Amino acid sequence: MNKLTGVFVSLWLLCVTVVASAAEIPDAPIPEPNYVGILIFLGLFIGLGVWFFWRVMRNKGDGDKK
């Protein structure tokens, strides 16, 4: 049954591709990137990564003390 399901899914994807290419749907315009949002995301991502690394390195020996 798994082989049959794979065949049906492959055929379905082929049909969807053919129909989509025949419909000639125009491409959506790409919007202007939001540089402020990108900078905020990068700042948070890098900052939280550094903070997490610092916390792990600082608490590295706490599990051994008892």
N, C-alpha and C positions, 0 to 999 in steps of 0.2 A: 504494500500500500504506500510505503514511503517513496518508492521509485515512481509510482503513478502520480503522487502529489507533486514531486519534483518536475515531472513532465508537464503537468497542468499549470504550474506556476511559471515555468519557462515559456510555455505557449501564451499565457496571459500577458506576461511582460512583453513578448514579441508583438502581440496584437496592440497593446497600449502604445508601444513605440511607433508602430506603423500609423496608427490613427492620429497620434500627436504630431507626427511629421507631416501628415497629409492635411491637417487642419491649418497649418501655416499660422500659428499663433505668434504675434509679434513679441519680441523680447521686451521685458519690463525695463524702464530706465533705471540706471543705478543712481541712487541719491548721493548727494555730497556727504563725505564722511564727517562725523562730529568729532573734531580733534580734542575738544575739551573732555568729552566722555571717554575717549581713548586714553588720554593722559591720566584721568582719575582712575580708570580701571587698572592701568599699568602701575600707578603709584600704590594702589591698594594691594594688588597682586604681589608685587615685588616686596612691598613693606611687610605684609603679613607673612610672606615666605621667609624673610630675614628674621622677623620676630619669632616665628616658630622654630627656626634653626637655632637662634640664640637661646630660647627657652630649653630646647632639648639638650644643647651642649652645656648649659648652666646646671641643669638638673641631672646630668649624666650619672653622677655617683650617688644620688639619693637612694636608689634602690638597694645598694650594698650596705648601707648603714642601718644597723638594728641592734 
